[in-house]
């Protein structure tokens, strides 16, 4: 059920929180842990289930946009990875984050788990290659943002949400820091 929630967070443009969670393996002494994991009250039941509010019925799903999926897959296949110069592990993290960017809320513990190492080990390996996890995340966002602006038809607001920005203004500031232009100015400038 926790994995399902994680996947939903990556597929939707806003947090998708259940209002109740039910499970047959419920242990009363773990109630506070369950509540932290699911962000809602938890109960014992015969089956596993999550209950969501009706407001989520019309929530747009990112992967429902076939054009965005194709754009992302083409970008991943054709991108020049600046982390090639840092080392094999940072390149692997960059590629993993890029290819899973539809999970815009991807966390460092999720990445560490993917590589079957602890968060500290992940950070230590990246440091040995002269880069931090946050630098890689920033570069992935920059790379995808530029690609989406150059070749996509999505609005700035949709791109901001896809990249995990709560506010469009935060994305616009970051984009201007990366390129020296707002997304609109960048889109209007000729592609070299």
Secondary structure, DSSP 4 states (H G I P E B T S, - for coil): -HHHHHHHHHHBSS----SEEEETT--GGGHHHHHHHHTSEEEE-SS-EEE--GGGGG--BGGG-HHHHHHHHHHHHH---GGGGT-HHHHHHHHHHHHTTTSTT--HHHHHHHTTS-HHHHHHHHHHTT--HHHHHHHHHHHHHHHHHHH----HHHHHHHTT-SSHHHHHHHHHHHHSS-HHHHHHSPP-
